[in-house]
Amino acid sequence: MTIVIGMNSEDIGLSILLADRQGTIGHQDNNAVPVYKQLCRKLWISNDGKCVFGHSGLRDGKFDDFVSKMSDGKIDLQKIVTEGKFPELRDLNLERLGDQVPDLDKLSSFLLATRFGNKPSLYTCWPFGKVEYRTLTHIGSGSKRAEEYFKSVFVLQEARD
């Protein structure tokens, strides 16, 4: 199960990404039982130190090349968050999707924590290229659990208030 969580606070000037280390490959029994588990990297930092990104989805040779381009600055992440469009991610996912019947297990998505202009920001990068600003977000097969947790914390906080 993959969980990547991002939190942003402009009040204290901080954006963070958190991720588990467990990766699963393939499932049996209606996605209940993973076929194979391994420890894997889910967070990277750009070489210029202005962006951290977390990944959920298919990892293959194309993905390795893509992450390398993101890290090396060959993909303009500042332009992507400014325009709210990530055409390179869209193209990667459309190429993987299949020619006849879509295979949604082959898609990738990212969270970006950036510090352009010394301002922390957080974004969700959806598989087909839409980029949205967030203060709290999560992706991955375990994101439903994260969402349930954050909802319960909110309810508890409301009760205390």
C-alpha positions as CSV (number, residue, x, y, z in Angstrom):
1,M,0.0,0.0,0.0
2,T,1.3,3.5,-0.9
3,I,0.6,6.6,1.1
4,V,2.1,10.0,0.3
5,I,0.8,12.8,2.5
6,G,1.5,16.5,2.0
7,M,0.9,19.4,4.4
8,N,1.5,23.1,3.9
9,S,1.4,26.0,6.3
10,E,2.0,29.5,5.0
11,D,1.7,30.8,8.6
12,I,4.9,29.1,9.7
13,G,6.5,28.9,6.2
14,L,6.6,25.2,5.8
15,S,5.6,22.5,3.4
16,I,6.3,18.8,4.1
17,L,5.8,15.5,2.4
18,L,5.6,12.1,4.2
19,A,5.6,8.7,2.7
20,D,5.6,5.1,3.8
21,R,8.2,2.8,2.4
22,Q,6.2,-0.3,1.4
23,G,5.5,-0.9,-2.2
24,T,3.2,-3.5,-3.6
25,I,3.2,-5.1,-7.0
26,G,0.0,-6.8,-8.2
27,H,-3.0,-7.9,-6.2
28,Q,-5.2,-10.9,-5.8
29,D,-8.7,-11.2,-4.3
30,N,-10.2,-7.9,-5.5
31,N,-7.1,-5.8,-4.5
32,A,-7.1,-7.3,-0.9
33,V,-4.0,-9.4,-1.0
34,P,-0.8,-8.1,-2.6
35,V,1.2,-10.5,-4.7
36,Y,4.6,-9.0,-3.8
37,K,5.8,-6.4,-1.4
38,Q,9.1,-4.5,-1.3
39,L,10.6,-1.4,0.3
40,C,10.9,1.4,-2.2
41,R,11.6,5.1,-2.4
42,K,8.6,7.4,-2.8
43,L,10.2,10.8,-2.2
44,W,12.8,12.8,-4.2
45,I,14.3,16.3,-4.0
46,S,15.3,18.4,-7.0
47,N,19.0,19.1,-7.5
48,D,18.4,22.8,-6.9
49,G,16.6,22.1,-3.6
50,K,13.5,24.0,-4.5
51,C,11.1,21.1,-4.9
52,V,10.4,17.8,-3.2
53,F,8.1,15.3,-4.9
54,G,6.3,12.2,-3.8
55,H,5.1,9.5,-6.2
56,S,2.2,7.0,-6.3
57,G,1.7,4.6,-9.2
58,L,3.6,2.4,-11.6
59,R,7.4,2.3,-11.4
60,D,9.3,1.2,-14.5
61,G,12.1,2.4,-16.7
62,K,10.0,5.2,-18.1
63,F,9.3,6.3,-14.6
64,D,13.0,6.3,-13.6
65,D,13.8,8.5,-16.6
66,F,10.9,10.8,-15.7
67,V,12.0,11.3,-12.1
68,S,15.5,11.9,-13.3
69,K,14.3,14.7,-15.6
70,M,12.3,16.2,-12.7
71,S,15.3,16.1,-10.4
72,D,17.7,17.5,-12.9
73,G,15.5,20.5,-13.8
74,K,14.8,19.2,-17.3
75,I,11.1,19.6,-16.5
76,D,10.2,23.1,-15.5
77,L,8.4,22.5,-12.2
78,Q,7.9,26.3,-11.5
79,K,6.1,26.7,-14.8
80,I,4.0,23.7,-14.1
81,V,2.7,25.0,-10.7
82,T,2.3,28.5,-12.1
83,E,0.2,27.3,-15.0
84,G,-1.6,24.5,-13.2
85,K,-0.8,22.1,-16.0
86,F,1.7,19.2,-16.1
87,P,1.7,18.1,-19.8
88,E,4.8,15.8,-19.4
89,L,3.0,13.8,-16.7
90,R,-0.2,13.6,-18.8
91,D,1.8,12.4,-21.8
92,L,3.6,9.7,-19.7
93,N,0.3,8.4,-18.4
94,L,-1.5,8.5,-21.8
95,E,1.4,6.5,-23.3
96,R,1.1,3.9,-20.5
97,L,-2.7,3.7,-20.5
98,G,-3.1,1.3,-23.4
99,D,-4.5,1.5,-26.9
100,Q,-7.7,-0.4,-26.4
101,V,-8.9,-0.9,-22.8
102,P,-7.5,1.6,-20.2
103,D,-5.3,0.0,-17.5
104,L,-5.6,2.4,-14.6
105,D,-3.0,0.5,-12.6
106,K,-0.3,1.9,-14.9
107,L,-0.9,5.6,-14.0
108,S,1.4,7.8,-11.9
109,S,0.6,10.9,-9.8
110,F,2.7,13.2,-7.8
111,L,2.6,15.6,-4.8
112,L,5.0,18.6,-5.1
113,A,6.2,20.6,-2.1
114,T,7.9,23.7,-3.5
115,R,9.8,26.7,-2.3
116,F,9.9,29.1,-5.3
117,G,10.4,32.8,-4.3
118,N,11.1,31.5,-0.8
119,K,7.4,30.7,-0.4
120,P,6.4,27.2,0.6
121,S,3.6,25.6,-1.5
122,L,2.0,22.2,-1.9
123,Y,0.4,20.8,-5.1
124,T,-1.4,17.6,-6.2
125,C,-0.4,16.6,-9.7
126,W,-3.2,14.4,-11.2
127,P,-2.4,11.7,-13.8
128,F,-3.8,13.7,-16.7
129,G,-1.9,16.8,-16.0
130,K,-4.1,19.0,-13.8
131,V,-2.1,20.6,-10.9
132,E,-4.0,22.0,-7.9
133,Y,-2.7,24.0,-4.9
134,R,-3.4,22.3,-1.5
135,T,-2.9,22.8,2.2
136,L,-3.4,19.1,3.0
137,T,-3.4,16.3,0.4
138,H,-2.6,12.6,0.0
139,I,-2.3,10.1,-2.9
140,G,-1.8,6.4,-3.2
141,S,-3.7,3.2,-2.5
142,G,-3.7,4.0,1.2
143,S,-5.0,7.5,0.7
144,K,-8.5,6.5,1.8
145,R,-7.1,5.6,5.2
146,A,-5.3,8.9,5.4
147,E,-8.5,10.7,4.5
148,E,-10.5,8.9,7.2
149,Y,-7.8,9.7,9.8
150,F,-7.8,13.4,9.0
151,K,-11.6,13.5,9.1
152,S,-11.6,11.9,12.5
153,V,-9.0,14.3,13.8
154,F,-11.2,17.2,12.5
155,V,-14.3,15.8,14.2
156,L,-12.4,15.4,17.5
157,Q,-11.0,19.0,17.3
158,E,-14.5,20.3,16.6
159,A,-15.8,18.4,19.7
160,R,-13.0,19.9,21.8
161,D,-13.8,23.4,20.6
